[in-house]
Amino acid sequence: MRKKCVEVAGLFLSGLDESKLLSNIWENLQKIDVNAQLLERYSPEAIGEGRIRWLSAVYDINEGPLYVGSIKVSGRSFTQIQIFSRMVPSDVGAFRWYDVHFCVLGGVKGKSKELTTTIKGEDKVDKLTWVGASLANRLNGDAGLKEVLVKFGLWRFYGDLHPTSSVRVCPDEKYGCARIVFRMSRKTSKDHEMLVSKTLESLEVAERIAQHIHTVVD
């Protein structure tokens, strides 16, 4: 019997049924043979146990992030997929954009400087550069990752106080993980099917980045 997700904070604020969004992501992960389990909102297995109110490791306070839900994953270099919605201060209205976090559990305490990294020069493979310390150096040495990223499609996000790439790594010492954060575009955030599809497309990128994260946190 299919496991159902319980009530989700932020339901319908963006015009999307977020519980259905989570279920569809989970169902499609299973179709491509990803060992995944949809967690109930307050499951003790969920990172933060469904009680994340403001994720300061990732978000500016003006974005008003809301935790949507979690999917537990086995057999991959990341252990959980979490979905968040957020406001963009410069965007008119109450529209909520979506982010997909691929969470890598490990020894992140005291390693924020080593793990924090974002991208500049998103347009071309030869210009794409990870900016940061040791993790950035490892990612810059992965030529295959750069090609996958350009194919995936990157964009520059200017909606917060510190412009950043649509893909970045944020260490989260509070919850004991490193977060590979994919910020979805406005167009994708408005379309249920596009959100599901883009989440699945993120898997290959997240897996490659997660493998490099493990060299830092293990």
C-alpha positions, -999 to +999 in steps of 0.1 A: +000+000+000+014+034-010+026+054+019+009+088+021+024+121+032+006+139+060-003+176+060+024+198+047+032+234+058+027+258+029+002+236+011-013+254-019+005+287-012+022+283-047-009+269-064+006+234-062-006+205-041+027+199-022+017+165-008+010+153-043+043+168-055+062+147-029+043+116-037+050+120-075+087+126-069+088+094-048+068+074-073+091+084-102+122+077-082+110+041-078+103+039-115+140+045-122+150+020-095+160+044-068+154+028-034+133+056-018+109+059+011+085+088+014+086+100+051+057+114+070+061+150+079+072+145+115+090+113+110+120+109+134+139+096+103+135+130+086+165+153+090+152+179+115+122+156+122+099+179+101+104+208+124+128+230+104+114+265+106+143+286+093+173+270+077+199+297+084+227+276+068+210+281+034+185+309+035+183+346+040+157+355+066+137+375+040+131+344+020+108+329+046+116+292+038+091+265+045+099+228+049+078+207+025+089+171+032+115+144+030+123+113+010+148+088+024+171+073-001+193+042+002+222+030-020+233+065-030+260+089-018+233+111-004+208+098+022+178+121+019+160+145-004+142+174+012+120+199-005+117+236+006+096+265-007+107+301-004+099+337-012+120+359-034+119+394-019+122+410-053+093+389-067+059+405-067+031+387-049+030+356-026+044+332-052+067+305-037+097+291-055+110+256-048+144+242-038+155+206-038+181+196-012+202+164-015+215+158+020+248+141+028+251+130+064+286+130+079+312+149+100+304+184+090+310+201+123+339+226+121+341+221+083+319+249+070+347+267+053+359+236+036+324+226+024+308+260+014+309+264-024+290+279-052+295+284-090+306+313-112+307+314-150+276+292-154+273+296-191+302+276-205+322+245-194+355+263-198+343+292-176+324+272-150+343+274-117+334+263-082+343+290-056+353+280-021+380+259-003+389+222-004+355+209-017+356+235-045+390+224-055+379+188-058+348+197-078+368+219-102+390+188-109+360+168-121+357+176-158+328+152-162+308+170-135+312+203-154+298+188-185+268+174-166+261+207-150+261+226-182+238+200-197+215+202-167+213+240-170+225+266-145+212+301-138+223+329-115+200+337-085+198+374-075+168+372-052+187+373-019+214+395-003+243+374-018+238+364-055+246+327-060+244+299-085+213+278-088+234+248-076+256+252-045+268+233-014+258+245+020+272+228+052+245+224+078+262+219+112+229+221+131+215+190+114+247+172+107+247+172+070+260+189+038+232+202+016+235+201-022+209+228-030+192+231-064+172+263-067+144+259-093+135+287-117+103+305-115+090+287-145+098+253-131+084+262-097+050+270-112+047+236-130+042+203-111+054+181-139+085+202-145+094+202-108+092+164-107+112+161-140+139+186-129+143+168-095+150+135-113+175+153-136+192+166-105+201+130-094+232+126-115+246+159-106+239+154-069+254+119-069+287+132-083+289+161-059+280+139-029+309+115-037+333+145-034+316+157-002+323+123+014+360+128+009+357+158+032+332+146+058+341+109+062 
